[in-house]
């Protein structure tokens, strides 16, 4: 007998932004795949109490158990997937073809719009991570979930494998991989996080597949070019609510500590009461039963130690003086209010991209997490930050390992409210077509 809940397999899950949004929409994660131990630790740590199967037999040094995988490529092995499906049957009562949803955002460093910041340059086709979409398609082909979502950065739409290639050829190859699965109707759309209650613009391409017994006729191989721009119009993705984004003051105002050190130090208790509904949601406990008040513990609110010259520069920037020549990349002060078109920022893996709207400093991990919609009870594993080869790797020398400190984990995530909106939309489709 099938269990009465919506199940999701979370591939390339990172620290769990998409997954948390789906959970808020009513999905239960039954399996997670993430190769980085710190990001995987973040994912599992925040779920092991709420979803006991993640705690069963857990190795807390590696953050792995039978319901976790480190490498998506081994999941394409037939014997491995058969064993996995057997565990789904025994643990959750889910047989082959009964998984509701598979989601994944394969690593996108080679397609990202901030790729120019990487320390080393290498052809996109030579980066192993740039081919993981094929592994995701193979996994879906074997598991046959009722629906799937592939997400990635906007740069994927115009990316080419080589300088001589055609703009958009990578995206065509991605679509072809998922079309070739067969038996799914596909639709894709470039959507913006700000339309789903997020304090960021953050464009993301979403490719949704719904199995033909649920969605109707299958997408044919000769219809690849017709997939684009149909996610919302076809009903596969929610339209969103423009104007639902919070202001930066609503988002971060209750975390401003007037007594904190301008350079270094940390705040361990909420310095103020809840001042708006946005803050109330962030300060609500994981079980939904309480809201943290003034003086309650707050985590991950540690300040970077800036040089006095940097502090002086930040103060001048907050006062409106032009320091363009000395800013790092596109460093800017976060505005108190957005313009008519809403948020214009995108949180990346670099914490010094933005200066606090009121205090001469960059954002803390907790503030960075709020930009992505993570509630304050959510905690992150690993180093606070890192840099150089530890973060960028050196593909030219075959060094593809990349550390994922807390800021990078958060910056890589799908914003939680966006994940929830997509989850709520797909949940209605899947619940309405349960066999």
C-alpha positions in Angstrom: 0.0 0.0 0.0 1.4 3.4 -1.0 2.1 5.8 1.8 -0.1 8.9 1.8 2.5 11.6 1.2 4.3 13.3 -1.6 7.8 12.0 -2.0 10.8 13.8 -3.5 14.3 12.6 -4.4 16.7 15.6 -4.1 19.7 15.5 -6.5 22.6 17.9 -6.4 20.8 19.2 -3.4 23.4 21.6 -2.0 22.5 22.9 1.5 18.8 22.3 0.8 17.1 25.5 -0.3 14.9 23.8 -3.0 14.3 20.9 -0.7 13.2 23.0 2.2 10.8 24.9 0.0 9.3 21.6 -1.2 8.9 20.4 2.3 7.0 23.6 3.2 4.8 22.7 0.2 4.1 19.2 1.7 6.8 17.0 0.1 8.8 14.5 2.1 12.5 14.0 1.0 13.2 10.3 0.8 16.7 10.5 -0.6 19.3 13.2 -1.0 22.4 13.4 -3.3 25.1 15.9 -2.7 28.8 15.4 -3.2 30.2 18.0 -0.9 30.4 16.8 2.7 29.6 20.2 4.3 26.6 21.0 2.1 25.4 17.5 2.6 25.9 17.9 6.4 23.8 21.1 6.3 21.0 19.3 4.5 20.9 16.2 6.7 21.5 18.0 10.0 18.4 20.2 9.5 16.3 17.1 8.7 17.5 14.2 10.8 15.1 15.1 13.7 12.1 15.9 11.4 12.7 12.9 9.0 14.0 10.1 11.2 15.2 8.0 8.2 18.0 10.5 7.7 19.2 9.8 11.2 19.2 6.0 10.9 22.7 4.7 10.8 24.1 8.2 10.1 27.8 8.7 10.0 28.0 12.3 11.3 31.6 12.8 10.1 30.7 12.1 6.5 26.9 12.9 6.9 25.9 9.8 5.0 23.6 6.9 5.5 21.5 4.6 3.2 19.3 7.6 2.3 22.2 9.8 1.1 24.5 9.6 -1.9 27.7 11.4 -2.4 28.0 11.0 -6.2 25.2 11.2 -8.7 27.1 9.2 -11.2 26.9 6.0 -9.2 23.2 6.4 -9.1 23.0 5.7 -12.8 24.1 2.1 -12.1 21.2 -0.3 -12.5 22.1 -2.5 -9.5 22.5 0.6 -7.2 19.1 1.9 -8.3 17.4 -1.5 -7.8 18.8 -1.6 -4.2 17.6 2.0 -3.7 14.1 1.2 -4.9 14.0 -1.8 -2.6 14.8 0.5 0.3 12.1 2.9 -0.8 9.6 0.0 -0.9 10.5 -1.3 2.6 10.8 2.1 4.2 8.1 4.2 2.6 5.9 1.7 0.7 6.9 3.3 -2.6 7.2 1.0 -5.6 8.9 1.6 -9.0 7.3 4.5 -10.8 5.6 5.8 -7.6 8.2 8.5 -6.6 6.3 11.8 -7.0 9.1 14.1 -7.8 12.8 14.2 -8.6 14.5 17.6 -8.5 18.1 18.7 -9.2 20.3 21.6 -10.1 23.6 20.1 -11.3 26.7 22.3 -10.6 26.8 25.3 -12.9 30.2 27.0 -12.4 30.9 26.7 -16.1 27.7 28.4 -17.1 27.3 31.0 -14.3 27.4 34.7 -15.1 30.1 35.2 -12.5 32.4 32.7 -14.3 34.8 35.5 -15.1 35.7 35.6 -11.4 37.2 32.1 -11.5 40.9 32.0 -11.1 41.4 29.6 -14.0 39.9 29.2 -17.5 39.1 25.9 -19.1 36.9 24.8 -21.9 33.3 24.1 -20.7 33.3 20.6 -22.3 36.3 19.7 -20.2 34.6 20.4 -16.8 33.1 17.1 -15.6 30.4 19.0 -13.6 29.1 20.5 -16.8 27.9 17.1 -18.0 26.0 16.1 -14.8 22.7 16.9 -16.5 23.1 13.7 -18.5 23.4 11.7 -15.2 20.3 13.4 -13.9 18.4 12.4 -17.1 19.6 8.8 -16.7 18.5 8.6 -13.1 15.1 10.0 -14.0 14.9 7.5 -16.9 15.4 4.6 -14.5 13.3 5.8 -11.6 10.4 7.0 -13.7 9.1 9.6 -11.2 5.7 11.2 -11.8 7.4 14.5 -12.3 10.8 16.2 -12.3 12.4 19.6 -12.2 15.8 20.6 -13.6 17.0 24.0 -12.5 20.0 26.1 -13.4 21.4 29.5 -14.1 20.3 31.8 -16.9 23.7 31.5 -18.5 22.8 28.0 -19.6 20.4 29.4 -22.2 23.2 31.1 -24.2 26.1 29.0 -23.3 28.3 27.3 -25.9 30.8 24.4 -25.4 33.5 26.3 -27.3 34.2 29.8 -28.6 33.4 28.5 -32.1 30.1 27.1 -31.0 26.5 28.3 -31.5 24.9 30.4 -28.7 22.5 28.3 -26.8 24.0 24.9 -27.9 24.5 23.8 -24.3 20.8 24.4 -23.5 19.8 22.5 -26.7 21.9 19.5 -25.4 20.3 19.8 -22.0 16.8 19.7 -23.5 17.7 16.8 -25.8 18.9 14.8 -22.8 15.6 15.1 -21.0 13.4 14.7 -24.1 15.3 11.5 -24.9 14.0 10.0 -21.6 10.7 9.5 -23.3 7.2 9.4 -21.7 7.2 13.0 -20.3 5.7 16.2 -21.4 8.2 19.0 -21.0 8.0 22.8 -20.5 10.6 25.4 -19.5 10.7 29.0 -18.3 13.1 31.6 -17.1 11.6 32.8 -13.9 12.6 35.4 -11.4 12.9 34.9 -7.6 11.5 38.3 -6.8 8.1 37.2 -8.2 7.9 34.5 -5.5 8.5 36.6 -2.3 12.3 36.7 -2.4 14.4 39.9 -1.9 16.4 39.2 -5.0 15.9 39.3 -8.8 17.8 36.0 -9.3 16.7 34.6 -12.7 16.6 30.8 -12.9 15.8 28.5 -15.8 13.3 25.7 -14.7 12.7 22.7 -16.9 9.7 20.7 -15.7 8.7 17.2 -16.9 5.4 15.6 -16.0 4.9 11.9 -16.9 2.5 11.4 -19.8 0.0 9.4 -17.8 -0.5 12.5 -15.8 0.1 15.4 -18.2 -1.1 13.9 -21.5 0.8 13.5 -24.8 4.5 13.1 -24.7 6.9 15.8 -26.1 8.5 14.5 -29.3 12.1 14.9 -30.2 11.4 17.3 -33.0 9.6 19.7 -30.5 12.8 20.7 -28.6 12.6 24.3 -29.7 8.9 24.5 -28.6 9.7 23.8 -24.9 11.1 27.2 -24.1 8.8 29.8 -22.5 6.0 27.4 -21.9 6.5 26.6 -18.2 3.9 29.1 -16.9 1.6 29.1 -19.9 1.3 25.3 -19.9 0.5 25.3 -16.2 3.7 23.4 -15.2 5.0 26.4 -13.2 3.3 29.0 -11.0 3.1 32.5 -12.4 4.2 34.1 -9.1 3.1 37.4 -7.5 5.0 40.4 -8.6 5.3 42.9 -5.8 5.4 40.2 -3.1 9.0 40.8 -2.3 10.0 42.2 1.1 12.2 45.3 1.5 15.7 45.0 2.9 14.6 46.7 6.1 11.8 44.2 6.5 14.2 41.4 5.8 17.1 42.4 8.0 15.9 45.2 10.3 15.4 43.1 13.4 19.0 41.7 13.2 20.6 45.2 13.4 22.6 45.3 16.6 23.6 48.8 17.6 26.1 47.5 20.1 28.0 45.2 17.7 31.7 45.8 16.9 32.1 47.5 13.5 34.8 45.0 12.6 34.6 41.5 14.0 32.6 40.1 16.9 29.2 38.5 16.8 25.6 38.9 18.0 24.3 35.8 19.9 20.8 37.1 20.9 18.1 38.9 18.9 18.7 42.6 19.5 15.1 43.6 19.0 11.5 42.3 18.9 9.7 41.2 15.7 8.6 44.3 13.8 6.8 42.8 10.8 5.3 39.6 9.4 8.4 38.9 7.3 10.5 38.8 10.4 7.9 36.7 12.3 8.2 34.0 9.6 12.0 33.9 9.8 11.9 33.7 13.6 9.3 31.0 13.8 10.6 27.7 15.1 11.0 24.6 12.9 7.9 23.0 14.5 5.9 26.3 14.0 5.0 26.5 17.7 7.0 29.5 18.8 8.5 32.8 17.6 11.8 33.9 19.0 11.5 37.2 21.0 14.1 39.8 21.9 16.9 38.3 23.8 16.4 34.8 22.4 19.4 33.0 20.9 20.3 33.7 17.3 23.0 31.8 15.3 25.3 32.5 12.4 25.4 36.3 13.2 29.2 36.8 13.2 30.7 39.9 11.6 33.7 40.0 9.2 36.8 41.8 10.5 37.3 44.7 8.1 40.4 46.9 7.8 39.8 50.5 9.1 40.2 51.8 5.5 37.5 49.4 4.3 35.2 50.5 7.1 35.8 54.1 6.1 35.0 53.2 2.5 31.8 51.4 3.5 30.6 54.4 5.5 31.2 56.7 2.5 29.3 54.3 0.3 26.3 54.3 2.7 26.4 58.1 2.7 26.2 58.0 -1.1 29.8 58.9 -2.0 31.2 57.3 -5.1 33.9 54.7 -4.5 33.4 52.8 -7.7 37.1 52.6 -8.4 37.9 50.7 -5.2 34.9 48.4 -5.0 35.3 44.7 -5.5 33.5 43.6 -8.7 30.0 45.1 -8.5 30.1 45.8 -4.7 27.2 48.0 -3.7 25.2 49.1 -0.7 21.9 47.3 -0.2 19.0 49.8 -0.7 16.5 50.3 2.0 13.7 50.2 -0.6 13.5 48.7 -4.0 12.7 50.7 -7.1 9.5 50.3 -9.1 10.7 47.1 -10.7 11.6 45.4 -7.4 14.8 43.8 -6.3 17.8 44.1 -8.6 20.3 42.0 -6.7 21.4 38.4 -6.9 23.2 36.8 -3.9 26.2 34.9 -5.1 28.9 32.9 -3.4 30.9 36.0 -2.5 29.8 37.7 0.8 31.6 41.0 0.0 29.3 41.7 -3.0 27.0 43.8 -0.8 27.4 46.3 2.0 24.8 46.5 4.8 22.2 49.3 4.3 23.0 50.9 7.7 26.2 49.6 9.1 29.7 49.7 7.5 30.1 46.0 7.0 29.3 43.1 4.7 26.5 40.7 5.7 26.6 37.9 8.2 25.8 34.3 7.3 22.4 34.7 9.0 21.6 37.8 6.9 22.9 36.1 3.8 20.6 33.1 4.6 17.6 35.4 4.9 18.3 36.8 1.4 17.7 33.3 0.2 14.6 32.7 2.4 16.2 30.3 4.9 14.5 30.5 8.4 16.6 31.4 11.3 16.5 27.9 12.8 18.3 26.6 9.8 22.0 26.0 10.5 25.0 25.5 8.2 27.9 23.2 8.4 31.5 23.8 7.4 33.7 26.9 7.3 32.2 30.4 7.4 34.1 31.4 4.3 37.2 30.6 2.3 38.9 31.6 -0.9 41.5 31.1 -3.7 42.1 27.5 -4.8 40.0 26.1 -2.0 36.9 27.7 -3.4 37.7 27.9 -7.1 39.7 24.7 -7.7 42.2 24.5 -10.6 40.5 22.7 -13.6 43.7 23.2 -15.7 45.5 20.9 -13.4 42.6 18.5 -12.9 41.7 19.9 -9.5 37.9 20.0 -9.6 37.3 19.8 -5.8 35.8 23.0 -4.5 35.2 23.9 -0.8 31.7 25.0 -0.1 31.8 27.4 2.9 28.6 28.6 4.4 28.3 31.7 2.2 28.8 29.7 -0.9 26.3 27.0 0.1 23.7 29.7 0.7 24.6 31.6 -2.5 24.3 28.4 -4.6 20.8 27.5 -3.2 17.4 27.8 -4.8 15.6 30.5 -2.7 13.3 28.7 -0.3 10.1 30.7 -1.2 10.7 30.0 -4.9 11.0 26.3 -4.1 7.9 26.4 -2.0 5.9 28.1 -4.8 6.9 25.5 -7.3 6.3 22.7 -4.9 2.8 23.9 -4.0 1.9 24.2 -7.7 3.2 20.7 -8.6 1.6 19.2 -5.5 -1.8 20.3 -6.8 -1.1 18.6 -10.1 0.2 15.4 -8.6 -2.5 15.1 -5.9 -5.1 15.7 -8.6 -3.8 12.8 -10.6 -3.0 10.2 -8.0 -3.6 6.7 -9.2 
